[in-house]
Amino acid sequence: QAFDSSYGLLAKSGTVVLVGMPANGVMSEIDPGTMAAYSQNILGSKMGSARIQVDIPNLISLYEQGRLKLDELVTKTYNLEEINEAIAAVKRGDALRNVIVF
């Protein structure tokens, strides 16, 4: 849904960056003719360009300052013994992000 919305707003020579992973089986349709005519791009990203040594300390600092809202992204927190339930919730599409505490 987010991708379909962003694709419709894409400017000439614009790029849509897909961040993270959709639920299993999620599909989308695009018009390759329009993309070619307007030199549009789609770029996938999943930790591929992260600079762990630099980025993680920066992200922690932003979180501690209240400038990076992470708590809102957590659907539910589970104990390690509940890990199978947490995984099942993600597979069903009932959760965006679960945190496992051990």
PDB file as gemmi writes it, atoms N, CA and C in Angstrom:
CRYST1    1.000    1.000    1.000  90.00  90.00  90.00 P 1                      
ATOM      1  N   GLN A   1       0.817  -1.178   0.000  1.00  0.00           N  
ATOM      2  CA  GLN A   1       0.000   0.000   0.000  1.00  0.00           C  
ATOM      3  C   GLN A   1       0.875   1.262   0.000  1.00  0.00           C  
ATOM      4  N   ALA A   2       1.888   1.278   0.851  1.00  0.00           N  
ATOM      5  CA  ALA A   2       2.777   2.441   0.899  1.00  0.00           C  
ATOM      6  C   ALA A   2       3.521   2.593  -0.421  1.00  0.00           C  
ATOM      7  N   PHE A   3       3.990   1.473  -0.987  1.00  0.00           N  
ATOM      8  CA  PHE A   3       4.702   1.543  -2.259  1.00  0.00           C  
ATOM      9  C   PHE A   3       3.794   2.073  -3.350  1.00  0.00           C  
ATOM     10  N   ASP A   4       2.571   1.549  -3.433  1.00  0.00           N  
ATOM     11  CA  ASP A   4       1.648   2.003  -4.468  1.00  0.00           C  
ATOM     12  C   ASP A   4       1.392   3.502  -4.354  1.00  0.00           C  
ATOM     13  N   SER A   5       1.251   4.006  -3.141  1.00  0.00           N  
ATOM     14  CA  SER A   5       1.040   5.443  -2.938  1.00  0.00           C  
ATOM     15  C   SER A   5       2.263   6.244  -3.358  1.00  0.00           C  
ATOM     16  N   SER A   6       3.444   5.780  -2.969  1.00  0.00           N  
ATOM     17  CA  SER A   6       4.666   6.520  -3.290  1.00  0.00           C  
ATOM     18  C   SER A   6       4.935   6.512  -4.791  1.00  0.00           C  
ATOM     19  N   TYR A   7       4.660   5.395  -5.432  1.00  0.00           N  
ATOM     20  CA  TYR A   7       4.882   5.305  -6.877  1.00  0.00           C  
ATOM     21  C   TYR A   7       4.014   6.324  -7.615  1.00  0.00           C  
ATOM     22  N   GLY A   8       2.792   6.524  -7.162  1.00  0.00           N  
ATOM     23  CA  GLY A   8       1.896   7.486  -7.802  1.00  0.00           C  
ATOM     24  C   GLY A   8       2.333   8.931  -7.630  1.00  0.00           C  
ATOM     25  N   LEU A   9       3.190   9.199  -6.657  1.00  0.00           N  
ATOM     26  CA  LEU A   9       3.674  10.555  -6.391  1.00  0.00           C  
ATOM     27  C   LEU A   9       5.057  10.818  -6.974  1.00  0.00           C  
ATOM     28  N   LEU A  10       5.620   9.829  -7.628  1.00  0.00           N  
ATOM     29  CA  LEU A  10       6.993   9.911  -8.114  1.00  0.00           C  
ATOM     30  C   LEU A  10       7.132  10.922  -9.251  1.00  0.00           C  
ATOM     31  N   ALA A  11       8.096  11.818  -9.119  1.00  0.00           N  
ATOM     32  CA  ALA A  11       8.354  12.842 -10.133  1.00  0.00           C  
ATOM     33  C   ALA A  11       9.201  12.270 -11.272  1.00  0.00           C  
ATOM     34  N   LYS A  12       9.305  13.035 -12.349  1.00  0.00           N  
ATOM     35  CA  LYS A  12      10.177  12.654 -13.454  1.00  0.00           C  
ATOM     36  C   LYS A  12      11.601  12.516 -12.918  1.00  0.00           C  
ATOM     37  N   SER A  13      12.269  11.448 -13.292  1.00  0.00           N  
ATOM     38  CA  SER A  13      13.627  11.116 -12.842  1.00  0.00           C  
ATOM     39  C   SER A  13      13.693  10.844 -11.337  1.00  0.00           C  
ATOM     40  N   GLY A  14      12.547  10.621 -10.707  1.00  0.00           N  
ATOM     41  CA  GLY A  14      12.505  10.358  -9.270  1.00  0.00           C  
ATOM     42  C   GLY A  14      12.828   8.910  -8.940  1.00  0.00           C  
ATOM     43  N   THR A  15      13.103   8.672  -7.666  1.00  0.00           N  
ATOM     44  CA  THR A  15      13.433   7.338  -7.177  1.00  0.00           C  
ATOM     45  C   THR A  15      12.587   7.013  -5.953  1.00  0.00           C  
ATOM     46  N   VAL A  16      11.955   5.858  -5.977  1.00  0.00           N  
ATOM     47  CA  VAL A  16      11.267   5.322  -4.804  1.00  0.00           C  
ATOM     48  C   VAL A  16      12.248   4.371  -4.133  1.00  0.00           C  
ATOM     49  N   VAL A  17      12.480   4.560  -2.834  1.00  0.00           N  
ATOM     50  CA  VAL A  17      13.368   3.670  -2.084  1.00  0.00           C  
ATOM     51  C   VAL A  17      12.506   2.789  -1.188  1.00  0.00           C  
ATOM     52  N   LEU A  18      12.579   1.483  -1.411  1.00  0.00           N  
ATOM     53  CA  LEU A  18      11.846   0.523  -0.590  1.00  0.00           C  
ATOM     54  C   LEU A  18      12.710   0.176   0.609  1.00  0.00           C  
ATOM     55  N   VAL A  19      12.221   0.473   1.801  1.00  0.00           N  
ATOM     56  CA  VAL A  19      12.979   0.244   3.028  1.00  0.00           C  
ATOM     57  C   VAL A  19      12.271  -0.831   3.835  1.00  0.00           C  
ATOM     58  N   GLY A  20      13.021  -1.843   4.255  1.00  0.00           N  
ATOM     59  CA  GLY A  20      12.421  -2.912   5.044  1.00  0.00           C  
ATOM     60  C   GLY A  20      11.811  -3.978   4.163  1.00  0.00           C  
ATOM     61  N   MET A  21      11.051  -4.835   4.793  1.00  0.00           N  
ATOM     62  CA  MET A  21      10.488  -5.977   4.081  1.00  0.00           C  
ATOM     63  C   MET A  21       8.971  -6.012   4.248  1.00  0.00           C  
ATOM     64  N   PRO A  22       8.232  -6.201   3.150  1.00  0.00           N  
ATOM     65  CA  PRO A  22       6.778  -6.346   3.259  1.00  0.00           C  
ATOM     66  C   PRO A  22       6.432  -7.745   3.779  1.00  0.00           C  
ATOM     67  N   ALA A  23       5.194  -7.931   4.153  1.00  0.00           N  
ATOM     68  CA  ALA A  23       4.733  -9.258   4.577  1.00  0.00           C  
ATOM     69  C   ALA A  23       4.827 -10.219   3.394  1.00  0.00           C  
ATOM     70  N   ASN A  24       4.944 -11.496   3.672  1.00  0.00           N  
ATOM     71  CA  ASN A  24       5.011 -12.507   2.617  1.00  0.00           C  
ATOM     72  C   ASN A  24       3.799 -12.408   1.695  1.00  0.00           C  
ATOM     73  N   GLY A  25       4.052 -12.512   0.403  1.00  0.00           N  
ATOM     74  CA  GLY A  25       2.977 -12.532  -0.575  1.00  0.00           C  
ATOM     75  C   GLY A  25       2.467 -11.174  -1.016  1.00  0.00           C  
ATOM     76  N   VAL A  26       2.970 -10.095  -0.451  1.00  0.00           N  
ATOM     77  CA  VAL A  26       2.516  -8.759  -0.850  1.00  0.00           C  
ATOM     78  C   VAL A  26       3.051  -8.456  -2.243  1.00  0.00           C  
ATOM     79  N   MET A  27       2.162  -8.076  -3.142  1.00  0.00           N  
ATOM     80  CA  MET A  27       2.540  -7.789  -4.522  1.00  0.00           C  
ATOM     81  C   MET A  27       2.082  -6.375  -4.883  1.00  0.00           C  
ATOM     82  N   SER A  28       2.676  -5.833  -5.937  1.00  0.00           N  
ATOM     83  CA  SER A  28       2.309  -4.512  -6.415  1.00  0.00           C  
ATOM     84  C   SER A  28       2.422  -4.506  -7.933  1.00  0.00           C  
ATOM     85  N   GLU A  29       1.670  -3.617  -8.563  1.00  0.00           N  
ATOM     86  CA  GLU A  29       1.751  -3.475 -10.015  1.00  0.00           C  
ATOM     87  C   GLU A  29       2.301  -2.094 -10.353  1.00  0.00           C  
ATOM     88  N   ILE A  30       3.195  -2.064 -11.328  1.00  0.00           N  
ATOM     89  CA  ILE A  30       3.732  -0.794 -11.815  1.00  0.00           C  
ATOM     90  C   ILE A  30       3.590  -0.762 -13.329  1.00  0.00           C  
ATOM     91  N   ASP A  31       3.680   0.415 -13.888  1.00  0.00           N  
ATOM     92  CA  ASP A  31       3.621   0.589 -15.338  1.00  0.00           C  
ATOM     93  C   ASP A  31       5.044   0.813 -15.843  1.00  0.00           C  
ATOM     94  N   PRO A  32       5.691  -0.218 -16.389  1.00  0.00           N  
ATOM     95  CA  PRO A  32       7.078  -0.063 -16.829  1.00  0.00           C  
ATOM     96  C   PRO A  32       7.238   0.960 -17.950  1.00  0.00           C  
ATOM     97  N   GLY A  33       6.204   1.140 -18.772  1.00  0.00           N  
ATOM     98  CA  GLY A  33       6.278   2.139 -19.839  1.00  0.00           C  
ATOM     99  C   GLY A  33       6.404   3.547 -19.284  1.00  0.00           C  
ATOM    100  N   THR A  34       5.614   3.850 -18.266  1.00  0.00           N  
ATOM    101  CA  THR A  34       5.690   5.165 -17.619  1.00  0.00           C  
ATOM    102  C   THR A  34       7.039   5.352 -16.948  1.00  0.00           C  
ATOM    103  N   MET A  35       7.507   4.307 -16.273  1.00  0.00           N  
ATOM    104  CA  MET A  35       8.810   4.406 -15.603  1.00  0.00           C  
ATOM    105  C   MET A  35       9.917   4.704 -16.605  1.00  0.00           C  
ATOM    106  N   ALA A  36       9.893   4.025 -17.732  1.00  0.00           N  
ATOM    107  CA  ALA A  36      10.923   4.248 -18.751  1.00  0.00           C  
ATOM    108  C   ALA A  36      10.793   5.648 -19.359  1.00  0.00           C  
ATOM    109  N   ALA A  37       9.563   6.051 -19.663  1.00  0.00           N  
ATOM    110  CA  ALA A  37       9.344   7.353 -20.298  1.00  0.00           C  
ATOM    111  C   ALA A  37       9.781   8.511 -19.401  1.00  0.00           C  
ATOM    112  N   TYR A  38       9.614   8.346 -18.085  1.00  0.00           N  
ATOM    113  CA  TYR A  38       9.943   9.425 -17.145  1.00  0.00           C  
ATOM    114  C   TYR A  38      11.240   9.184 -16.375  1.00  0.00           C  
ATOM    115  N   SER A  39      12.016   8.201 -16.808  1.00  0.00           N  
ATOM    116  CA  SER A  39      13.313   7.899 -16.176  1.00  0.00           C  
ATOM    117  C   SER A  39      13.186   7.704 -14.663  1.00  0.00           C  
ATOM    118  N   GLN A  40      12.147   6.991 -14.256  1.00  0.00           N  
ATOM    119  CA  GLN A  40      11.914   6.750 -12.834  1.00  0.00           C  
ATOM    120  C   GLN A  40      12.651   5.493 -12.376  1.00  0.00           C  
ATOM    121  N   ASN A  41      12.931   5.428 -11.084  1.00  0.00           N  
ATOM    122  CA  ASN A  41      13.704   4.316 -10.527  1.00  0.00           C  
ATOM    123  C   ASN A  41      13.038   3.754  -9.279  1.00  0.00           C  
ATOM    124  N   ILE A  42      13.295   2.468  -9.030  1.00  0.00           N  
ATOM    125  CA  ILE A  42      12.908   1.822  -7.782  1.00  0.00           C  
ATOM    126  C   ILE A  42      14.183   1.241  -7.191  1.00  0.00           C  
ATOM    127  N   LEU A  43      14.428   1.529  -5.917  1.00  0.00           N  
ATOM    128  CA  LEU A  43      15.632   1.056  -5.243  1.00  0.00           C  
ATOM    129  C   LEU A  43      15.236   0.342  -3.961  1.00  0.00           C  
ATOM    130  N   GLY A  44      15.709  -0.877  -3.791  1.00  0.00           N  
ATOM    131  CA  GLY A  44      15.455  -1.624  -2.564  1.00  0.00           C  
ATOM    132  C   GLY A  44      16.588  -1.412  -1.572  1.00  0.00           C  
ATOM    133  N   SER A  45      16.241  -1.394  -0.287  1.00  0.00           N  
ATOM    134  CA  SER A  45      17.247  -1.179   0.747  1.00  0.00           C  
ATOM    135  C   SER A  45      16.905  -2.004   1.980  1.00  0.00           C  
ATOM    136  N   LYS A  46      17.863  -2.811   2.411  1.00  0.00           N  
ATOM    137  CA  LYS A  46      17.681  -3.592   3.642  1.00  0.00           C  
ATOM    138  C   LYS A  46      19.036  -3.720   4.318  1.00  0.00           C  
ATOM    139  N   MET A  47      19.443  -2.720   5.040  1.00  0.00           N  
ATOM    140  CA  MET A  47      20.711  -2.702   5.769  1.00  0.00           C  
ATOM    141  C   MET A  47      21.923  -2.825   4.849  1.00  0.00           C  
ATOM    142  N   GLY A  48      21.733  -2.754   3.552  1.00  0.00           N  
ATOM    143  CA  GLY A  48      22.827  -2.956   2.617  1.00  0.00           C  
ATOM    144  C   GLY A  48      23.883  -1.871   2.632  1.00  0.00           C  
ATOM    145  N   SER A  49      23.484  -0.669   2.952  1.00  0.00           N  
ATOM    146  CA  SER A  49      24.445   0.428   2.924  1.00  0.00           C  
ATOM    147  C   SER A  49      24.747   0.960   4.321  1.00  0.00           C  
ATOM    148  N   ALA A  50      24.363   0.212   5.340  1.00  0.00           N  
ATOM    149  CA  ALA A  50      24.604   0.669   6.715  1.00  0.00           C  
ATOM    150  C   ALA A  50      26.091   0.626   7.039  1.00  0.00           C  
ATOM    151  N   ARG A  51      26.551   1.661   7.714  1.00  0.00           N  
ATOM    152  CA  ARG A  51      27.919   1.703   8.232  1.00  0.00           C  
ATOM    153  C   ARG A  51      27.795   1.499   9.736  1.00  0.00           C  
ATOM    154  N   ILE A  52      27.815   0.258  10.156  1.00  0.00           N  
ATOM    155  CA  ILE A  52      27.491  -0.129  11.524  1.00  0.00           C  
ATOM    156  C   ILE A  52      28.279   0.671  12.558  1.00  0.00           C  
ATOM    157  N   GLN A  53      29.589   0.812  12.360  1.00  0.00           N  
ATOM    158  CA  GLN A  53      30.444   1.501  13.336  1.00  0.00           C  
ATOM    159  C   GLN A  53      30.060   2.971  13.514  1.00  0.00           C  
ATOM    160  N   VAL A  54      29.527   3.590  12.476  1.00  0.00           N  
ATOM    161  CA  VAL A  54      29.167   5.008  12.510  1.00  0.00           C  
ATOM    162  C   VAL A  54      27.668   5.189  12.755  1.00  0.00           C  
ATOM    163  N   ASP A  55      26.863   4.431  12.024  1.00  0.00           N  
ATOM    164  CA  ASP A  55      25.418   4.646  12.049  1.00  0.00           C  
ATOM    165  C   ASP A  55      24.767   4.274  13.379  1.00  0.00           C  
ATOM    166  N   ILE A  56      25.155   3.152  13.974  1.00  0.00           N  
ATOM    167  CA  ILE A  56      24.512   2.714  15.216  1.00  0.00           C  
ATOM    168  C   ILE A  56      24.721   3.733  16.344  1.00  0.00           C  
ATOM    169  N   PRO A  57      25.953   4.212  16.601  1.00  0.00           N  
ATOM    170  CA  PRO A  57      26.099   5.247  17.636  1.00  0.00           C  
ATOM    171  C   PRO A  57      25.277   6.512  17.340  1.00  0.00           C  
ATOM    172  N   ASN A  58      25.191   6.901  16.076  1.00  0.00           N  
ATOM    173  CA  ASN A  58      24.390   8.077  15.716  1.00  0.00           C  
ATOM    174  C   ASN A  58      22.908   7.839  15.985  1.00  0.00           C  
ATOM    175  N   LEU A  59      22.426   6.655  15.636  1.00  0.00           N  
ATOM    176  CA  LEU A  59      21.020   6.330  15.874  1.00  0.00           C  
ATOM    177  C   LEU A  59      20.704   6.286  17.365  1.00  0.00           C  
ATOM    178  N   ILE A  60      21.613   5.727  18.157  1.00  0.00           N  
ATOM    179  CA  ILE A  60      21.416   5.696  19.615  1.00  0.00           C  
ATOM    180  C   ILE A  60      21.333   7.115  20.164  1.00  0.00           C  
ATOM    181  N   SER A  61      22.214   7.978  19.697  1.00  0.00           N  
ATOM    182  CA  SER A  61      22.208   9.371  20.148  1.00  0.00           C  
ATOM    183  C   SER A  61      20.892  10.066  19.793  1.00  0.00           C  
ATOM    184  N   LEU A  62      20.426   9.883  18.577  1.00  0.00           N  
ATOM    185  CA  LEU A  62      19.154  10.483  18.165  1.00  0.00           C  
ATOM    186  C   LEU A  62      17.998   9.968  19.013  1.00  0.00           C  
ATOM    187  N   TYR A  63      18.007   8.665  19.313  1.00  0.00           N  
ATOM    188  CA  TYR A  63      16.954   8.074  20.147  1.00  0.00           C  
ATOM    189  C   TYR A  63      16.983   8.670  21.555  1.00  0.00           C  
ATOM    190  N   GLU A  64      18.172   8.762  22.126  1.00  0.00           N  
ATOM    191  CA  GLU A  64      18.307   9.300  23.485  1.00  0.00           C  
ATOM    192  C   GLU A  64      17.876  10.768  23.567  1.00  0.00           C  
ATOM    193  N   GLN A  65      18.036  11.499  22.472  1.00  0.00           N  
ATOM    194  CA  GLN A  65      17.617  12.903  22.421  1.00  0.00           C  
ATOM    195  C   GLN A  65      16.116  13.049  22.158  1.00  0.00           C  
ATOM    196  N   GLY A  66      15.453  11.937  21.883  1.00  0.00           N  
ATOM    197  CA  GLY A  66      14.027  11.985  21.562  1.00  0.00           C  
ATOM    198  C   GLY A  66      13.745  12.390  20.134  1.00  0.00           C  
ATOM    199  N   ARG A  67      14.776  12.407  19.299  1.00  0.00           N  
ATOM    200  CA  ARG A  67      14.622  12.816  17.900  1.00  0.00           C  
ATOM    201  C   ARG A  67      14.351  11.644  16.968  1.00  0.00           C  
ATOM    202  N   LEU A  68      14.518  10.428  17.458  1.00  0.00           N  
ATOM    203  CA  LEU A  68      14.244   9.223  16.675  1.00  0.00           C  
ATOM    204  C   LEU A  68      13.211   8.413  17.440  1.00  0.00           C  
ATOM    205  N   LYS A  69      12.020   8.344  16.911  1.00  0.00           N  
ATOM    206  CA  LYS A  69      10.903   7.681  17.581  1.00  0.00           C  
ATOM    207  C   LYS A  69      10.905   6.196  17.228  1.00  0.00           C  
ATOM    208  N   LEU A  70      11.425   5.375  18.109  1.00  0.00           N  
ATOM    209  CA  LEU A  70      11.481   3.935  17.871  1.00  0.00           C  
ATOM    210  C   LEU A  70      10.387   3.176  18.607  1.00  0.00           C  
ATOM    211  N   ASP A  71      10.011   3.651  19.783  1.00  0.00           N  
ATOM    212  CA  ASP A  71       9.034   2.927  20.593  1.00  0.00           C  
ATOM    213  C   ASP A  71       7.721   2.721  19.843  1.00  0.00           C  
ATOM    214  N   GLU A  72       7.348   3.686  19.026  1.00  0.00           N  
ATOM    215  CA  GLU A  72       6.109   3.594  18.267  1.00  0.00           C  
ATOM    216  C   GLU A  72       6.156   2.500  17.202  1.00  0.00           C  
ATOM    217  N   LEU A  73       7.342   2.042  16.851  1.00  0.00           N  
ATOM    218  CA  LEU A  73       7.488   1.017  15.821  1.00  0.00           C  
ATOM    219  C   LEU A  73       7.337  -0.400  16.356  1.00  0.00           C  
ATOM    220  N   VAL A  74       7.383  -0.560  17.666  1.00  0.00           N  
ATOM    221  CA  VAL A  74       7.318  -1.893  18.270  1.00  0.00           C  
ATOM    222  C   VAL A  74       5.860  -2.280  18.469  1.00  0.00           C  
ATOM    223  N   THR A  75       5.470  -3.391  17.847  1.00  0.00           N  
ATOM    224  CA  THR A  75       4.108  -3.877  17.985  1.00  0.00           C  
ATOM    225  C   THR A  75       3.892  -4.512  19.350  1.00  0.00           C  
ATOM    226  N   LYS A  76       4.833  -5.390  19.744  1.00  0.00           N  
ATOM    227  CA  LYS A  76       4.692  -6.093  21.021  1.00  0.00           C  
ATOM    228  C   LYS A  76       6.057  -6.605  21.460  1.00  0.00           C  
ATOM    229  N   THR A  77       6.227  -6.729  22.769  1.00  0.00           N  
ATOM    230  CA  THR A  77       7.446  -7.287  23.348  1.00  0.00           C  
ATOM    231  C   THR A  77       7.136  -8.685  23.877  1.00  0.00           C  
ATOM    232  N   TYR A  78       8.012  -9.643  23.548  1.00  0.00           N  
ATOM    233  CA  TYR A  78       7.832 -11.039  23.955  1.00  0.00           C  
ATOM    234  C   TYR A  78       9.042 -11.507  24.751  1.00  0.00           C  
ATOM    235  N   ASN A  79       8.806 -12.452  25.656  1.00  0.00           N  
ATOM    236  CA  ASN A  79       9.903 -13.165  26.308  1.00  0.00           C  
ATOM    237  C   ASN A  79      10.444 -14.193  25.331  1.00  0.00           C  
ATOM    238  N   LEU A  80      11.671 -14.645  25.556  1.00  0.00           N  
ATOM    239  CA  LEU A  80      12.288 -15.622  24.662  1.00  0.00           C  
ATOM    240  C   LEU A  80      11.425 -16.872  24.522  1.00  0.00           C  
ATOM    241  N   GLU A  81      10.764 -17.270  25.593  1.00  0.00           N  
ATOM    242  CA  GLU A  81       9.923 -18.468  25.549  1.00  0.00           C  
ATOM    243  C   GLU A  81       8.729 -18.299  24.603  1.00  0.00           C  
ATOM    244  N   GLU A  82       8.395 -17.064  24.263  1.00  0.00           N  
ATOM    245  CA  GLU A  82       7.251 -16.773  23.392  1.00  0.00           C  
ATOM    246  C   GLU A  82       7.668 -16.481  21.950  1.00  0.00           C  
ATOM    247  N   ILE A  83       8.885 -16.826  21.597  1.00  0.00           N  
ATOM    248  CA  ILE A  83       9.417 -16.456  20.279  1.00  0.00           C  
ATOM    249  C   ILE A  83       8.584 -17.024  19.132  1.00  0.00           C  
ATOM    250  N   ASN A  84       8.082 -18.242  19.287  1.00  0.00           N  
ATOM    251  CA  ASN A  84       7.270 -18.829  18.213  1.00  0.00           C  
ATOM    252  C   ASN A  84       5.981 -18.041  17.995  1.00  0.00           C  
ATOM    253  N   GLU A  85       5.392 -17.561  19.072  1.00  0.00           N  
ATOM    254  CA  GLU A  85       4.193 -16.728  18.962  1.00  0.00           C  
ATOM    255  C   GLU A  85       4.517 -15.411  18.249  1.00  0.00           C  
ATOM    256  N   ALA A  86       5.661 -14.831  18.561  1.00  0.00           N  
ATOM    257  CA  ALA A  86       6.078 -13.576  17.926  1.00  0.00           C  
ATOM    258  C   ALA A  86       6.286 -13.764  16.425  1.00  0.00           C  
ATOM    259  N   ILE A  87       6.932 -14.854  16.053  1.00  0.00           N  
ATOM    260  CA  ILE A  87       7.169 -15.140  14.632  1.00  0.00           C  
ATOM    261  C   ILE A  87       5.853 -15.379  13.914  1.00  0.00           C  
ATOM    262  N   ALA A  88       4.955 -16.123  14.546  1.00  0.00           N  
ATOM    263  CA  ALA A  88       3.650 -16.400  13.938  1.00  0.00           C  
ATOM    264  C   ALA A  88       2.862 -15.109  13.712  1.00  0.00           C  
ATOM    265  N   ALA A  89       2.942 -14.167  14.644  1.00  0.00           N  
ATOM    266  CA  ALA A  89       2.233 -12.888  14.495  1.00  0.00           C  
ATOM    267  C   ALA A  89       2.748 -12.117  13.284  1.00  0.00           C  
ATOM    268  N   VAL A  90       4.049 -12.149  13.063  1.00  0.00           N  
ATOM    269  CA  VAL A  90       4.630 -11.471  11.895  1.00  0.00           C  
ATOM    270  C   VAL A  90       4.186 -12.158  10.609  1.00  0.00           C  
ATOM    271  N   LYS A  91       4.231 -13.483  10.588  1.00  0.00           N  
ATOM    272  CA  LYS A  91       3.830 -14.221   9.380  1.00  0.00           C  
ATOM    273  C   LYS A  91       2.368 -13.987   9.027  1.00  0.00           C  
ATOM    274  N   ARG A  92       1.524 -13.828  10.048  1.00  0.00           N  
ATOM    275  CA  ARG A  92       0.097 -13.556   9.816  1.00  0.00           C  
ATOM    276  C   ARG A  92      -0.145 -12.116   9.377  1.00  0.00           C  
ATOM    277  N   GLY A  93       0.853 -11.266   9.550  1.00  0.00           N  
ATOM    278  CA  GLY A  93       0.684  -9.855   9.234  1.00  0.00           C  
ATOM    279  C   GLY A  93       0.061  -9.066  10.372  1.00  0.00           C  
ATOM    280  N   ASP A  94       0.020  -9.663  11.570  1.00  0.00           N  
ATOM    281  CA  ASP A  94      -0.563  -9.001  12.740  1.00  0.00           C  
ATOM    282  C   ASP A  94       0.419  -8.062  13.430  1.00  0.00           C  
ATOM    283  N   ALA A  95       1.671  -8.093  13.035  1.00  0.00           N  
ATOM    284  CA  ALA A  95       2.695  -7.304  13.722  1.00  0.00           C  
ATOM    285  C   ALA A  95       3.648  -6.697  12.708  1.00  0.00           C  
ATOM    286  N   LEU A  96       4.085  -5.489  12.983  1.00  0.00           N  
ATOM    287  CA  LEU A  96       5.120  -4.871  12.153  1.00  0.00           C  
ATOM    288  C   LEU A  96       6.494  -5.239  12.683  1.00  0.00           C  
ATOM    289  N   ARG A  97       6.682  -5.003  13.986  1.00  0.00           N  
ATOM    290  CA  ARG A  97       7.968  -5.328  14.606  1.00  0.00           C  
ATOM    291  C   ARG A  97       7.721  -5.827  16.016  1.00  0.00           C  
ATOM    292  N   ASN A  98       8.251  -6.982  16.292  1.00  0.00           N  
ATOM    293  CA  ASN A  98       8.208  -7.534  17.641  1.00  0.00           C  
ATOM    294  C   ASN A  98       9.605  -7.493  18.229  1.00  0.00           C  
ATOM    295  N   VAL A  99       9.686  -7.335  19.537  1.00  0.00           N  
ATOM    296  CA  VAL A  99      10.964  -7.345  20.241  1.00  0.00           C  
ATOM    297  C   VAL A  99      10.985  -8.573  21.133  1.00  0.00           C  
ATOM    298  N   ILE A 100      12.072  -9.341  21.052  1.00  0.00           N  
ATOM    299  CA  ILE A 100      12.264 -10.518  21.892  1.00  0.00           C  
ATOM    300  C   ILE A 100      13.247 -10.142  22.998  1.00  0.00           C  
ATOM    301  N   VAL A 101      12.828 -10.312  24.249  1.00  0.00           N  
ATOM    302  CA  VAL A 101      13.671  -9.994  25.401  1.00  0.00           C  
ATOM    303  C   VAL A 101      14.214 -11.290  25.968  1.00  0.00           C  
ATOM    304  N   PHE A 102      15.548 -11.362  26.095  1.00  0.00           N  
ATOM    305  CA  PHE A 102      16.160 -12.563  26.692  1.00  0.00           C  
ATOM    306  C   PHE A 102      17.331 -12.185  27.545  1.00  0.00           C  
TER     307      PHE A 102                                                      
END                                                                             
